[in-house]
Amino acid sequence: MQPTPSPIPDNNVDPAFARFSQFIARELGIKMPPEKSPLLMSRLRERIQDLKLGGLEDYQRYLFELPDSSAEWDEFIDRVTTNKTDFFREPGHFDYLSGTVLPALAAPRGPTWQLKLWCAGCSSGEETYTLAMTLSEYAQSHPGFDYSIFATDISTRVLALAQTAIYPQAKIDPVPTELRRRYLLRGEGAQRDNVRIVPELRQKTRFSRLNFMNDHFGVSELFDVIFFRNVMIYFERETQQAVLTKMCRQLKPGGYLFVGHAESLMGLKLPLQPMARAVFRRTCTRFSGF
Ligand SMILES: C[S@@+](CC[C@H](N)C(=O)[O-])C[C@H]1O[C@@H](n2cnc3c(N)ncnc32)[C@H](O)[C@@H]1O
């Protein structure tokens, strides 16, 4: 991830910040306008101090000389990304999934079928395991139904958390009592303030690192449903168009895409039709230029 020197557009902006801003937008898709300068600084300050470097410029020089494979790049990405998430965030989507999407997808499939879902930008896994709970509940009343969840993020720190599937008790407030009883294990001893997702759900999930800015996602599967929520809100419009175009290629015709409630697809050219709030369905016709 070596930087290419580029002109600094605004003379009032710290050149080191401007270079980081361009680099982050190009490599991670995340927009970093000048007003985000204090935010970036606050996220990197501790690291700069730990490395006993003088400031942002020194850190930049240090980082850009390292090979792509250096663990410092992972550290940097962990700090630059915003990983806020929750169990049952924007809960209407999970009701819509089990009440409308699954019956619609099930109708032409016959009694035995498997749903393939991609949780794209999964952060520390709360959304992924909410989906696993929702799908397992549906499976209870629909024998013959099975599912698998592919979950990805660019941050290795949150992926590691997701894979442990251990969460503080304080995070599980949004999980309905009945689902806690079925799908969460209470910790003991040193883990007494934590819960862990049951193995039956963990076995249904596969976590992997993926950068949406890659030309190709390197994913051979097509999905029935993609959850891509609260990620592209951090991207510029052209980046949103490019990433969503690639994402639609991973969606089966007739498959569903869920985005965050605050995210809009208005004005983007995509083979999708709106179905419900922040829910879209891949059209079955061929999409010109797609
Ligand atoms: C705010 S979290 C959203 C988590 C979850 N989808 C939700 O709605 O609760 C956004 C996630 O997108 C990931 N992300 C940001 N840029 C990315 C990129 N270029 N490729 C892959 N993941 C990215 C971040 O690491 C972060 O974990």
PDBQT file of the ligand as one rigid body, heavy atoms in Angstrom, charges set to zero:
ROOT
HETATM    1  C1  LIG A 301     -19.937   0.899  11.541  1.00  0.00    +0.000 C 
HETATM    2  S1  LIG A 301     -19.399  -0.738  11.245  1.00  0.00    +0.000 S 
HETATM    3  C2  LIG A 301     -20.934  -1.494  10.774  1.00  0.00    +0.000 C 
HETATM    4  C3  LIG A 301     -21.102  -2.857  11.402  1.00  0.00    +0.000 C 
HETATM    5  C4  LIG A 301     -22.415  -3.565  11.089  1.00  0.00    +0.000 C 
HETATM    6  N1  LIG A 301     -22.577  -3.802   9.670  1.00  0.00    +0.000 N 
HETATM    7  C5  LIG A 301     -23.587  -2.806  11.641  1.00  0.00    +0.000 C 
HETATM    8  O1  LIG A 301     -24.375  -2.231  10.887  1.00  0.00    +0.000 OA
HETATM    9  O2  LIG A 301     -23.711  -2.764  12.868  1.00  0.00    +0.000 OA
HETATM   10  C6  LIG A 301     -18.567  -0.562   9.659  1.00  0.00    +0.000 C 
HETATM   11  C7  LIG A 301     -17.558  -1.656   9.374  1.00  0.00    +0.000 C 
HETATM   12  O3  LIG A 301     -17.120  -1.556   8.027  1.00  0.00    +0.000 OA
HETATM   13  C8  LIG A 301     -15.746  -1.907   7.974  1.00  0.00    +0.000 C 
HETATM   14  N2  LIG A 301     -15.125  -1.315   6.780  1.00  0.00    +0.000 N 
HETATM   15  C9  LIG A 301     -14.843  -0.017   6.539  1.00  0.00    +0.000 A 
HETATM   16  N3  LIG A 301     -14.221   0.131   5.368  1.00  0.00    +0.000 NA
HETATM   17  C10 LIG A 301     -14.088  -1.102   4.838  1.00  0.00    +0.000 A 
HETATM   18  C11 LIG A 301     -13.518  -1.606   3.630  1.00  0.00    +0.000 A 
HETATM   19  N4  LIG A 301     -12.940  -0.811   2.740  1.00  0.00    +0.000 N 
HETATM   20  N5  LIG A 301     -13.572  -2.942   3.416  1.00  0.00    +0.000 NA
HETATM   21  C12 LIG A 301     -14.146  -3.769   4.322  1.00  0.00    +0.000 A 
HETATM   22  N6  LIG A 301     -14.693  -3.370   5.483  1.00  0.00    +0.000 NA
HETATM   23  C13 LIG A 301     -14.670  -2.038   5.740  1.00  0.00    +0.000 A 
HETATM   24  C14 LIG A 301     -15.176  -1.345   9.264  1.00  0.00    +0.000 C 
HETATM   25  O4  LIG A 301     -13.977  -1.996   9.644  1.00  0.00    +0.000 OA
HETATM   26  C15 LIG A 301     -16.324  -1.549  10.250  1.00  0.00    +0.000 C 
HETATM   27  O5  LIG A 301     -16.160  -2.685  11.045  1.00  0.00    +0.000 OA
ENDROOT
TORSDOF 0
